[in-house]
């Protein structure tokens, strides 16, 4: 299944469409996610936006200080780097997650939709090289 067909893939693309309609990334995510609120995919999405990894979305201050200091944006940015560096690798969500957390002392066992957010942006052709936090 493509990430764009997962619930958080659809939410991600809906949020991007709302941003195109002149909403901020924060407001766009809030509207797109109604009823399925989870912190991990939200932080992954807003982190990618904040650091310029999503085409046509300006860098800005979208994360709270707590989220900015948390790991979810880092997982998403690492996954984005891997996809951009290996465009023909054909990673699965599970493989991308394993590579994104490689080397961590106490990695989480499973992704919590962060990889579906990144894959949805990638599959839509909107993932670009951004900056590091």
C-alpha positions in Angstrom: 0.0 0.0 0.0 1.3 3.4 -0.9 1.6 5.9 2.0 -0.7 8.3 0.1 -3.4 5.7 0.7 -2.8 5.5 4.5 -4.9 7.7 6.7 -2.0 9.9 7.7 -0.8 10.0 4.1 -4.2 11.4 3.1 -4.1 13.8 6.1 -0.7 15.0 5.0 -1.7 15.7 1.4 -4.9 17.4 2.6 -2.9 19.6 4.9 -0.6 20.6 2.0 -3.6 21.5 -0.1 -4.9 23.6 2.8 -1.6 25.4 2.9 -1.9 26.1 -0.8 -5.2 27.8 0.2 -3.2 30.2 2.4 -3.5 28.5 5.8 -0.5 28.2 8.0 1.0 24.7 8.3 -0.2 24.6 11.9 -3.8 25.5 11.0 -3.8 23.2 7.9 -2.7 20.2 10.0 -5.3 20.9 12.6 -8.1 21.0 10.1 -6.9 18.0 8.1 -6.4 15.8 11.1 -9.7 16.4 12.9 -10.7 13.2 14.7 -7.3 11.5 14.3 -5.0 13.7 16.4 -1.6 12.1 17.2 1.5 14.0 18.2 4.1 12.0 16.3 2.8 12.5 12.8 2.0 16.1 13.5 5.5 16.8 14.7 6.9 14.9 11.7 4.9 17.1 9.3 5.4 20.4 11.0 9.1 19.6 11.4 9.5 19.0 7.7 7.7 22.2 7.0 9.7 24.2 9.6 13.0 23.2 8.1 12.1 23.6 4.5 11.7 19.9 3.4 8.3 20.4 1.7 8.3 22.1 -1.7 6.5 25.5 -1.8 6.0 25.7 1.9 8.2 28.4 3.5 10.4 27.7 6.4 8.9 29.1 9.6 8.4 28.5 13.3 5.7 25.8 13.3 6.8 23.6 16.2 6.4 24.2 19.9 9.6 24.2 21.9 8.7 20.8 23.3 8.1 19.3 19.9 11.2 21.0 18.6 13.3 19.3 21.2 11.6 15.9 20.7 12.7 13.2 18.3 9.8 12.9 15.8 11.0 15.7 13.5 14.4 14.1 13.5 13.0 10.7 12.4 11.1 12.5 9.6 14.1 14.5 8.4 16.4 11.5 8.5 13.8 9.5 6.4 13.6 12.5 4.0 17.4 12.5 3.6 17.4 8.8 2.9 14.7 9.0 0.3 16.4 11.9 -1.5 19.8 10.2 -1.4 18.4 6.9 -2.6 15.5 7.7 -4.9 15.5 4.3 -6.6 15.9 2.2 -3.4 12.2 1.3 -3.1 12.2 1.4 0.6 9.2 0.0 2.5 7.9 1.9 5.5 9.4 -0.7 7.8 12.8 -0.4 6.1 12.8 3.4 6.1 11.9 3.4 9.8 14.7 1.0 10.6 17.2 3.2 8.8 15.8 6.4 10.3 16.4 5.1 13.9 19.6 3.2 13.3 22.3 4.1 15.8 19.9 5.4 18.5 20.6 4.1 22.0 16.9 3.4 22.8 15.0 3.5 19.6 11.2 3.1 19.6 10.1 -0.3 18.3 7.6 1.0 15.7 7.0 4.2 13.8 3.9 6.1 14.8 2.8 7.2 11.4 5.9 9.5 10.9 7.0 7.4 7.9 3.6 7.6 6.3 3.8 11.4 6.5 7.3 11.4 4.8 6.3 8.9 2.2 3.1 10.8 1.3 5.2 14.0 0.6 7.8 11.9 -1.3 5.2 10.1 -3.4 3.5 13.5 -4.3 6.9 14.8 -5.5 7.0 17.5 -2.9 10.0 16.4 -0.8 13.0 18.7 -1.2 16.4 19.2 0.5 15.9 21.4 3.6 18.1 22.3 6.5 18.9 20.5 9.7 17.5 21.6 13.0 
